[in-house]
Every structure is written in structure tokens, then in C-alpha cells.
Amino acid sequence: MSDWDFLHEMHNRGYSAEDIADAAGCGYAPWEAAHIAEQETKDALKELQSLRSAREISREEFLEARAKILGHRSV
């Protein structure tokens, strides 16, 4: 299976040519987006915690940045 087989799968699932082109541009299928976003959030929070642990940012800066990372989700 090649890295681009998901484009054929999208076609088989009935996605439009525009959706397939968008997926080709970003390199992943729409059903993978949630997992990728979750991992990016975890990575950002881990980096933020590292900065706080090293005392490179204040508690207030940490809380503000965490709220931005998490957006509307509860903190």
C-alpha cells in the first residue's frame, strides 16, 4: 500500500474531486484529521509544560497559553 492509497479510498467512498485534491495537498484523509489534531494538541501541551517546568514562563503565561491551545474545551 502506498502513502497515497487513501486518495483512491476517498474516491471509492464518494468524496468529490475537490475534497480529494485538498487531501492530496495536506497529505492525509479527512478521517485522519481528528487524530492528527489531537496529537498536535498533546504535543503543544507537552512543550508548554516543559517551558513551565523549566521556569521559562510564568504560571499566568502558562494558563493563558494553555487556554489558547485548548480553545473552547474545558481546562
N, C-alpha and C positions, 0 to 999 in steps of 0.2 A: 504494500500500500504506500503510495507516495504521499508527500506532505500536502498535496493539492487535491486529493481524492474527495475531500469534503465539498469541493465545488461541484463535482458530479453528484454527490449525495444531495446537495441543495437543489440541483436541477430535478433530481428524481422526486424530491419532496414537494416540488411545485413552486419554489421561490422564483421571483422574477429575475430577468437578466440584470436589472439594476441592483437588486439585492446581492446577486452573485458577484457582480463587479465590485461592489462595496466590500464584500467579504474577501475577495482576492486582494484588494488594496490594503486591508488591515491584517490579513494572514490568518484569520480564524473564522469559524462558523458562528452564526448568531447564538446557537445553543451553548457555545463555549464562553460567551461574554460574561455571564454571571460568575462563573468560576474564576475567570481572569480578574474581574473587578474585585472579587472577594480576596484573592491573593495579593493584589496591589494594595488593598486597604490594610491587610495584615502586615505587609512589608513596610508600609508607611508608618504604621503604629509602632512597629518594632524599632525602626530608625528613630522615631520621636522619643521612645522610651530610652533608647541608648543615649540620646542627647541629654535627656533629663538626668539620667543616672550619672553621666559624666559632669553634671552641673554646668553644661554649656548653655542651657536655657533655664529660665525661672519657672516656678510652678505655674504662674499665671500664663506665661508663654506656652507652656506645655498644654494647659487646659484649653487655651484659645485654639492652638493648632489641632488638638485632638477633636475639638468640636467641628472645625472645618473639614477634617478628614472624614469624620463620621456623618457629617451633614445632618439630615433630619432624624437619623437613628438616635435612640437613647444612649446616653454616655454613662 
